[in-house]
Structure formats: C-alpha cells, structure tokens
C-alpha cells in the first residue's frame, strides 16, 4: 500500500518526500478541489523529487463537463506534461448526463505518452460506479481516485470495499478525502483500497494551507504494515 500526498508548492513537495510520502499529487487551487499547476512548477518539482509526481489536469472548478475551448487547453496541458518527468496525469471528465466523457478520455490518452493516468473524483459523480470501473478498465487508465461517492471516504467504507473488490485485477482504487492520522486506523481496519490519498490530513491543523506535518505522515504510513 502507498500513501499519496497532495502538494501545491515546491516546498510542500520537498517536505512531503522527506516526511515519507510514497508519491505526491501536484495541484493548484486546493480549495477548489485541485486545478492544473503551472508548467514551471511541474518541471521544478519533477526535477527535484525522487518519488513519483502525479499532475492534476483540470482547467477550472465550474464542473467536470468541458466545452471545446476547455478541451483544447486540457489536451495542450497533457502534451506539455508528457514531456516532463511526471509519473502520471490526474484527469477526469463527464458528459452532460454525468457519464464518463469517453471521447475526451480517449483524446487525453492519445496525448499522454508513457505517463500513467489516474481518473480523479469526477468518478464520484457517477450514478453507477461499478459500471464506471468497467468502462475505465477498458482504456489505458491505471487508477481511480474516489471517496465512494461521499464527501469523505470515511463515510463510504462499504462502497469503497465494493469498488475495490469489483476492480481487482482491472484497475487500482485510490481512496481519498477526509482520511487523517486520527481516523486512518479505523478506516483501514474495515476498508481495503489499494492506496490512500491525503490532503489536509497530512498538514498542520488539518488545513489545506498548513505546512506538511511529518508526524501525521508517519502515523498515516504506520498503519500500512497491516495491509498488503
């Protein structure tokens, strides 16, 4: 099991690696759920860190449904990121009916080169998440970030377990949202995602803008030894 930590600055990325994070997700607009960071920041973080760096590609926070102008920006961002040392693209898109935008997904895949792909929490808007797993597993998608359709993954243990079982051998489930050093032990006692994603729960005062907290990351990871 691995721990992915959200970071928004070069310092946060460096601190997260020093604190023991297995991977970082680099974003901007943290209070908006994550937006695409600048190319300069992407290049700098990827050049300095030795752990994998996953990059959010999301042009705005208005919705997960994108018009042709948005799509041009998304595809250009993916092209630019494909030429960096990034590990993966973090992306998700829905159509007007809140189904996976398969056409845009395929276009992103065609531009990402050898980068891995995580389908982000746009997934949580799907009415039928098991069907979503089946669809995504047909494409070059490596992981799904999900809170099980709830605001917090802590409140969606049953659904995340169902998704993890359904996705076994097809695609990895990355559980995120609301997971903290103070509740991860209860979460992992009853929930079996492949990996865990932490944001404010890995920072001082559980704040999106707090400093990376070494003790919290150590506590989060200390519970992984009981999981395969």
ZADO-1210 file (C-alpha; in nm, 4 decimals, padded with zeros to 6 digits):
<atoms>
<atom x="00.0000" y="00.0000" z="00.0000" code="UNK" pos="1"/>
<atom x="00.1202" y="00.3511" z="-00.0790" code="UNK" pos="2"/>
<atom x="00.0469" y="00.6993" z="00.0507" code="UNK" pos="3"/>
<atom x="-00.0113" y="00.9830" z="-00.1963" code="UNK" pos="4"/>
<atom x="00.0005" y="01.3361" z="-00.0538" code="UNK" pos="5"/>
<atom x="-00.1435" y="01.6485" z="-00.2162" code="UNK" pos="6"/>
<atom x="00.1061" y="01.9328" z="-00.2575" code="UNK" pos="7"/>
<atom x="00.0713" y="02.2802" z="-00.4063" code="UNK" pos="8"/>
<atom x="00.4225" y="02.4268" z="-00.3849" code="UNK" pos="9"/>
<atom x="00.7820" y="02.3184" z="-00.4352" code="UNK" pos="10"/>
<atom x="00.8479" y="02.3364" z="-00.0606" code="UNK" pos="11"/>
<atom x="00.5452" y="02.1220" z="00.0189" code="UNK" pos="12"/>
<atom x="00.6596" y="01.8662" z="-00.2380" code="UNK" pos="13"/>
<atom x="01.0106" y="01.8508" z="-00.0905" code="UNK" pos="14"/>
<atom x="00.8744" y="01.8274" z="00.2651" code="UNK" pos="15"/>
<atom x="00.6265" y="01.5534" z="00.1694" code="UNK" pos="16"/>
<atom x="00.9066" y="01.3428" z="00.0239" code="UNK" pos="17"/>
<atom x="01.1272" y="01.3971" z="00.3299" code="UNK" pos="18"/>
<atom x="00.8344" y="01.3062" z="00.5552" code="UNK" pos="19"/>
<atom x="00.7913" y="00.9706" z="00.3834" code="UNK" pos="20"/>
<atom x="00.5181" y="01.0158" z="00.1231" code="UNK" pos="21"/>
<atom x="00.5371" y="00.7496" z="-00.1468" code="UNK" pos="22"/>
<atom x="00.4054" y="00.9835" z="-00.4142" code="UNK" pos="23"/>
<atom x="00.2735" y="01.3387" z="-00.4464" code="UNK" pos="24"/>
<atom x="-00.0170" y="01.4810" z="-00.6406" code="UNK" pos="25"/>
<atom x="00.0789" y="01.8291" z="-00.7572" code="UNK" pos="26"/>
<atom x="-00.2096" y="02.0750" z="-00.7926" code="UNK" pos="27"/>
<atom x="-00.3035" y="02.4377" z="-00.7586" code="UNK" pos="28"/>
<atom x="-00.6413" y="02.5714" z="-00.6423" code="UNK" pos="29"/>
<atom x="-00.6558" y="02.3366" z="-00.3474" code="UNK" pos="30"/>
<atom x="-00.9765" y="02.4908" z="-00.2085" code="UNK" pos="31"/>
<atom x="-01.1415" y="02.4338" z="-00.5460" code="UNK" pos="32"/>
<atom x="-01.0647" y="02.0635" z="-00.5428" code="UNK" pos="33"/>
<atom x="-00.7450" y="02.0938" z="-00.7454" code="UNK" pos="34"/>
<atom x="-00.6557" y="02.2640" z="-01.0731" code="UNK" pos="35"/>
<atom x="-00.3689" y="02.2363" z="-01.3218" code="UNK" pos="36"/>
<atom x="-00.0423" y="02.3772" z="-01.1803" code="UNK" pos="37"/>
<atom x="00.1968" y="02.5895" z="-01.3848" code="UNK" pos="38"/>
<atom x="00.4440" y="02.4201" z="-01.6161" code="UNK" pos="39"/>
<atom x="00.7340" y="02.5842" z="-01.4317" code="UNK" pos="40"/>
<atom x="00.6184" y="02.4338" z="-01.1016" code="UNK" pos="41"/>
<atom x="00.5633" y="02.0942" z="-01.2641" code="UNK" pos="42"/>
<atom x="00.9120" y="02.0910" z="-01.4147" code="UNK" pos="43"/>
<atom x="01.0803" y="02.2075" z="-01.0935" code="UNK" pos="44"/>
<atom x="00.9049" y="01.9547" z="-00.8682" code="UNK" pos="45"/>
<atom x="00.9639" y="01.6677" z="-01.1112" code="UNK" pos="46"/>
<atom x="01.3320" y="01.7593" z="-01.1469" code="UNK" pos="47"/>
<atom x="01.3948" y="01.7711" z="-00.7715" code="UNK" pos="48"/>
<atom x="01.1849" y="01.4900" z="-00.6249" code="UNK" pos="49"/>
<atom x="01.2902" y="01.1271" z="-00.6460" code="UNK" pos="50"/>
<atom x="00.9420" y="00.9908" z="-00.5675" code="UNK" pos="51"/>
<atom x="00.6689" y="00.9845" z="-00.8361" code="UNK" pos="52"/>
<atom x="00.4866" y="01.3091" z="-00.9102" code="UNK" pos="53"/>
<atom x="00.1300" y="01.2962" z="-01.0421" code="UNK" pos="54"/>
<atom x="-00.0055" y="01.6106" z="-01.2073" code="UNK" pos="55"/>
<atom x="-00.3633" y="01.7358" z="-01.1912" code="UNK" pos="56"/>
<atom x="-00.5093" y="01.8387" z="-01.5271" code="UNK" pos="57"/>
<atom x="-00.8260" y="02.0374" z="-01.4629" code="UNK" pos="58"/>
<atom x="-00.8715" y="02.3794" z="-01.6253" code="UNK" pos="59"/>
<atom x="-01.1408" y="02.5123" z="-01.3898" code="UNK" pos="60"/>
<atom x="-01.3651" y="02.4150" z="-01.0998" code="UNK" pos="61"/>
<atom x="-01.7017" y="02.5032" z="-01.2550" code="UNK" pos="62"/>
<atom x="-01.7811" y="02.1411" z="-01.3415" code="UNK" pos="63"/>
<atom x="-01.6305" y="01.8227" z="-01.4804" code="UNK" pos="64"/>
<atom x="-01.8057" y="01.8818" z="-01.8123" code="UNK" pos="65"/>
<atom x="-01.5856" y="02.0627" z="-02.0619" code="UNK" pos="66"/>
<atom x="-01.6572" y="02.2611" z="-02.3773" code="UNK" pos="67"/>
<atom x="-01.4339" y="02.2643" z="-02.6851" code="UNK" pos="68"/>
<atom x="-01.2309" y="02.5573" z="-02.5529" code="UNK" pos="69"/>
<atom x="-01.1630" y="02.3717" z="-02.2277" code="UNK" pos="70"/>
<atom x="-01.0701" y="02.0605" z="-02.4225" code="UNK" pos="71"/>
<atom x="-00.8095" y="02.2487" z="-02.6250" code="UNK" pos="72"/>
<atom x="-00.6463" y="02.3632" z="-02.3005" code="UNK" pos="73"/>
<atom x="-00.6664" y="02.0163" z="-02.1434" code="UNK" pos="74"/>
<atom x="-00.5063" y="01.8445" z="-02.4399" code="UNK" pos="75"/>
<atom x="-00.2284" y="02.1030" z="-02.4631" code="UNK" pos="76"/>
<atom x="-00.1574" y="02.0689" z="-02.0907" code="UNK" pos="77"/>
<atom x="-00.1379" y="01.6906" z="-02.1301" code="UNK" pos="78"/>
<atom x="00.1033" y="01.7292" z="-02.4220" code="UNK" pos="79"/>
<atom x="00.3276" y="01.9594" z="-02.2202" code="UNK" pos="80"/>
<atom x="00.3216" y="01.7335" z="-01.9143" code="UNK" pos="81"/>
<atom x="00.4015" y="01.4311" z="-02.1292" code="UNK" pos="82"/>
<atom x="00.7415" y="01.5897" z="-02.1976" code="UNK" pos="83"/>
<atom x="00.8282" y="01.6334" z="-01.8290" code="UNK" pos="84"/>
<atom x="00.9486" y="01.3796" z="-01.5714" code="UNK" pos="85"/>
<atom x="00.5983" y="01.3454" z="-01.4258" code="UNK" pos="86"/>
<atom x="00.4782" y="00.9997" z="-01.3309" code="UNK" pos="87"/>
<atom x="00.1111" y="01.0403" z="-01.4175" code="UNK" pos="88"/>
<atom x="-00.1725" y="01.2602" z="-01.5337" code="UNK" pos="89"/>
<atom x="-00.4659" y="01.3038" z="-01.2931" code="UNK" pos="90"/>
<atom x="-00.7738" y="01.3714" z="-01.5028" code="UNK" pos="91"/>
<atom x="-01.1468" y="01.3145" z="-01.5195" code="UNK" pos="92"/>
<atom x="-01.4329" y="01.4365" z="-01.7364" code="UNK" pos="93"/>
<atom x="-01.8067" y="01.3794" z="-01.7607" code="UNK" pos="94"/>
<atom x="-02.0639" y="01.4468" z="-02.0282" code="UNK" pos="95"/>
<atom x="-02.3846" y="01.6425" z="-01.9812" code="UNK" pos="96"/>
<atom x="-02.5541" y="01.3343" z="-01.8340" code="UNK" pos="97"/>
<atom x="-02.2831" y="01.2797" z="-01.5714" code="UNK" pos="98"/>
<atom x="-02.1407" y="00.9804" z="-01.7555" code="UNK" pos="99"/>
<atom x="-01.7726" y="00.9394" z="-01.8344" code="UNK" pos="100"/>
<atom x="-01.6738" y="01.1526" z="-02.1339" code="UNK" pos="101"/>
<atom x="-01.5213" y="00.8651" z="-02.3275" code="UNK" pos="102"/>
<atom x="-01.4294" y="01.0734" z="-02.6311" code="UNK" pos="103"/>
<atom x="-01.2271" y="01.3229" z="-02.4277" code="UNK" pos="104"/>
<atom x="-01.0744" y="01.0423" z="-02.2223" code="UNK" pos="105"/>
<atom x="-00.9502" y="00.8766" z="-02.5407" code="UNK" pos="106"/>
<atom x="-00.8097" y="01.2054" z="-02.6665" code="UNK" pos="107"/>
<atom x="-00.6227" y="01.2596" z="-02.3398" code="UNK" pos="108"/>
<atom x="-00.4838" y="00.9055" z="-02.3556" code="UNK" pos="109"/>
<atom x="-00.3612" y="00.9703" z="-02.7092" code="UNK" pos="110"/>
<atom x="-00.1612" y="01.2717" z="-02.5856" code="UNK" pos="111"/>
<atom x="-00.0185" y="01.1435" z="-02.2568" code="UNK" pos="112"/>
<atom x="00.2673" y="00.9378" z="-02.3961" code="UNK" pos="113"/>
<atom x="00.4100" y="00.6961" z="-02.1414" code="UNK" pos="114"/>
<atom x="00.2551" y="00.8689" z="-01.8397" code="UNK" pos="115"/>
<atom x="00.0190" y="00.6762" z="-01.6148" code="UNK" pos="116"/>
<atom x="-00.3376" y="00.8003" z="-01.5768" code="UNK" pos="117"/>
<atom x="-00.5490" y="00.8417" z="-01.2638" code="UNK" pos="118"/>
<atom x="-00.9177" y="00.9194" z="-01.3161" code="UNK" pos="119"/>
<atom x="-00.9949" y="01.1665" z="-01.0388" code="UNK" pos="120"/>
<atom x="-01.3000" y="01.2337" z="-00.8241" code="UNK" pos="121"/>
<atom x="-01.5223" y="01.3227" z="-01.1180" code="UNK" pos="122"/>
<atom x="-01.5786" y="00.9476" z="-01.0708" code="UNK" pos="123"/>
<atom x="-01.7770" y="01.0228" z="-00.7540" code="UNK" pos="124"/>
<atom x="-02.0466" y="01.1945" z="-00.9608" code="UNK" pos="125"/>
<atom x="-02.1271" y="00.8727" z="-01.1479" code="UNK" pos="126"/>
<atom x="-02.4601" y="00.7115" z="-01.0649" code="UNK" pos="127"/>
<atom x="-02.3277" y="00.3612" z="-01.1350" code="UNK" pos="128"/>
<atom x="-01.9712" y="00.3434" z="-01.0090" code="UNK" pos="129"/>
<atom x="-01.9218" y="-00.0254" z="-01.0789" code="UNK" pos="130"/>
<atom x="-02.0132" y="00.0387" z="-01.4407" code="UNK" pos="131"/>
<atom x="-01.7645" y="00.3276" z="-01.4325" code="UNK" pos="132"/>
<atom x="-01.4914" y="00.0854" z="-01.3242" code="UNK" pos="133"/>
<atom x="-01.5804" y="-00.1458" z="-01.6120" code="UNK" pos="134"/>
<atom x="-01.5630" y="00.1402" z="-01.8614" code="UNK" pos="135"/>
<atom x="-01.2339" y="00.2835" z="-01.7348" code="UNK" pos="136"/>
<atom x="-01.0701" y="-00.0595" z="-01.7211" code="UNK" pos="137"/>
<atom x="-01.1186" y="-00.0891" z="-02.0976" code="UNK" pos="138"/>
<atom x="-00.8871" y="00.2062" z="-02.1509" code="UNK" pos="139"/>
<atom x="-00.5315" y="00.2949" z="-02.0517" code="UNK" pos="140"/>
<atom x="-00.6357" y="00.4075" z="-01.7031" code="UNK" pos="141"/>
<atom x="-00.4288" y="00.2847" z="-01.4103" code="UNK" pos="142"/>
<atom x="-00.6099" y="00.4135" z="-01.1035" code="UNK" pos="143"/>
<atom x="-00.9331" y="00.5706" z="-00.9817" code="UNK" pos="144"/>
<atom x="-00.9335" y="00.8306" z="-00.7037" code="UNK" pos="145"/>
<atom x="-01.2604" y="00.8055" z="-00.5149" code="UNK" pos="146"/>
<atom x="-01.4339" y="00.8828" z="-00.1888" code="UNK" pos="147"/>
<atom x="-01.7011" y="00.6281" z="-00.2732" code="UNK" pos="148"/>
<atom x="-01.9453" y="00.8979" z="-00.3776" code="UNK" pos="149"/>
<atom x="-01.9479" y="01.0639" z="-00.0333" code="UNK" pos="150"/>
<atom x="-01.7846" y="01.3886" z="00.0774" code="UNK" pos="151"/>
<atom x="-01.5492" y="01.1805" z="00.2898" code="UNK" pos="152"/>
<atom x="-01.4129" y="00.8337" z="00.2223" code="UNK" pos="153"/>
<atom x="-01.4616" y="00.7629" z="00.5932" code="UNK" pos="154"/>
<atom x="-01.8371" y="00.7618" z="00.5314" code="UNK" pos="155"/>
<atom x="-01.8170" y="00.5327" z="00.2287" code="UNK" pos="156"/>
<atom x="-01.6403" y="00.2252" z="00.3593" code="UNK" pos="157"/>
<atom x="-01.8982" y="-00.0182" z="00.2240" code="UNK" pos="158"/>
<atom x="-01.8949" y="00.1347" z="-00.1239" code="UNK" pos="159"/>
<atom x="-01.5154" y="00.1600" z="-00.1430" code="UNK" pos="160"/>
<atom x="-01.4870" y="-00.2050" z="-00.0436" code="UNK" pos="161"/>
<atom x="-01.7364" y="-00.2987" z="-00.3156" code="UNK" pos="162"/>
<atom x="-01.5410" y="-00.0960" z="-00.5706" code="UNK" pos="163"/>
<atom x="-01.2071" y="-00.2442" z="-00.4628" code="UNK" pos="164"/>
<atom x="-01.3454" y="-00.5958" z="-00.4970" code="UNK" pos="165"/>
<atom x="-01.5046" y="-00.5188" z="-00.8329" code="UNK" pos="166"/>
<atom x="-01.1866" y="-00.3508" z="-00.9605" code="UNK" pos="167"/>
<atom x="-00.9490" y="-00.6266" z="-00.8508" code="UNK" pos="168"/>
<atom x="-00.7223" y="-00.7238" z="-01.1382" code="UNK" pos="169"/>
<atom x="-00.8622" y="-00.4429" z="-01.3548" code="UNK" pos="170"/>
<atom x="-00.7673" y="-00.1091" z="-01.2038" code="UNK" pos="171"/>
<atom x="-00.6391" y="00.0264" z="-00.8703" code="UNK" pos="172"/>
<atom x="-00.8594" y="00.2083" z="-00.6204" code="UNK" pos="173"/>
<atom x="-00.7060" y="00.5129" z="-00.4504" code="UNK" pos="174"/>
<atom x="-00.9212" y="00.6175" z="-00.1542" code="UNK" pos="175"/>
<atom x="-00.9183" y="00.9852" z="-00.0683" code="UNK" pos="176"/>
<atom x="-01.0987" y="01.2710" z="00.1087" code="UNK" pos="177"/>
<atom x="-01.1291" y="01.3012" z="00.4823" code="UNK" pos="178"/>
<atom x="-00.8559" y="01.0492" z="00.5662" code="UNK" pos="179"/>
<atom x="-00.6421" y="01.1707" z="00.8574" code="UNK" pos="180"/>
<atom x="-00.3874" y="01.0420" z="01.1050" code="UNK" pos="181"/>
<atom x="-00.6648" y="01.0318" z="01.3666" code="UNK" pos="182"/>
<atom x="-00.9014" y="00.8096" z="01.1679" code="UNK" pos="183"/>
<atom x="-00.6913" y="00.6037" z="00.9284" code="UNK" pos="184"/>
<atom x="-00.6633" y="00.3139" z="01.1700" code="UNK" pos="185"/>
<atom x="-01.0428" y="00.2812" z="01.1900" code="UNK" pos="186"/>
<atom x="-01.0698" y="00.3245" z="00.8141" code="UNK" pos="187"/>
<atom x="-00.8145" y="00.0585" z="00.7215" code="UNK" pos="188"/>
<atom x="-00.9499" y="-00.1827" z="00.9806" code="UNK" pos="189"/>
<atom x="-01.2656" y="-00.2147" z="00.7724" code="UNK" pos="190"/>
<atom x="-01.1695" y="-00.0855" z="00.4266" code="UNK" pos="191"/>
<atom x="-00.9380" y="-00.2292" z="00.1636" code="UNK" pos="192"/>
<atom x="-00.8377" y="00.0230" z="-00.1050" code="UNK" pos="193"/>
<atom x="-00.5150" y="-00.0344" z="-00.2965" code="UNK" pos="194"/>
<atom x="-00.3699" y="00.3007" z="-00.1921" code="UNK" pos="195"/>
<atom x="-00.4536" y="00.6064" z="00.0208" code="UNK" pos="196"/>
<atom x="-00.4633" y="00.9745" z="-00.0767" code="UNK" pos="197"/>
<atom x="-00.4272" y="01.2510" z="00.1856" code="UNK" pos="198"/>
<atom x="-00.4537" y="01.6277" z="00.1621" code="UNK" pos="199"/>
<atom x="-00.5253" y="01.8457" z="00.4643" code="UNK" pos="200"/>
<atom x="-00.4973" y="01.5328" z="00.6804" code="UNK" pos="201"/>
<atom x="-00.1209" y="01.5375" z="00.6205" code="UNK" pos="202"/>
<atom x="-00.0801" y="01.9041" z="00.7187" code="UNK" pos="203"/>
<atom x="-00.0730" y="02.1180" z="01.0301" code="UNK" pos="204"/>
<atom x="-00.4162" y="02.1909" z="01.1782" code="UNK" pos="205"/>
<atom x="-00.5779" y="01.9757" z="00.9065" code="UNK" pos="206"/>
<atom x="-00.5634" y="02.2861" z="00.6876" code="UNK" pos="207"/>
<atom x="-00.5245" y="02.2913" z="00.3089" code="UNK" pos="208"/>
<atom x="-00.2704" y="02.5674" z="00.3581" code="UNK" pos="209"/>
<atom x="-00.0889" y="02.4211" z="00.6583" code="UNK" pos="210"/>
<atom x="00.2693" y="02.3008" z="00.6465" code="UNK" pos="211"/>
<atom x="00.3409" y="01.9359" z="00.5754" code="UNK" pos="212"/>
<atom x="00.3315" y="01.7557" z="00.9104" code="UNK" pos="213"/>
<atom x="00.5978" y="01.4861" z="00.9377" code="UNK" pos="214"/>
<atom x="00.4340" y="01.3152" z="01.2358" code="UNK" pos="215"/>
<atom x="00.0988" y="01.2876" z="01.0588" code="UNK" pos="216"/>
<atom x="00.2540" y="01.1317" z="00.7503" code="UNK" pos="217"/>
<atom x="00.4461" y="00.8898" z="00.9721" code="UNK" pos="218"/>
<atom x="00.1237" y="00.7977" z="01.1524" code="UNK" pos="219"/>
<atom x="-00.0669" y="00.7535" z="00.8266" code="UNK" pos="220"/>
<atom x="00.2002" y="00.5210" z="00.6920" code="UNK" pos="221"/>
<atom x="00.2427" y="00.3273" z="01.0159" code="UNK" pos="222"/>
<atom x="-00.0917" y="00.1583" z="00.9568" code="UNK" pos="223"/>
<atom x="00.0058" y="00.0286" z="00.6132" code="UNK" pos="224"/>
<atom x="00.2172" y="-00.2520" z="00.7581" code="UNK" pos="225"/>
<atom x="-00.1037" y="-00.4344" z="00.8433" code="UNK" pos="226"/>
<atom x="-00.2159" y="-00.4213" z="00.4809" code="UNK" pos="227"/>
<atom x="-00.0675" y="-00.5998" z="00.1848" code="UNK" pos="228"/>
</atoms>
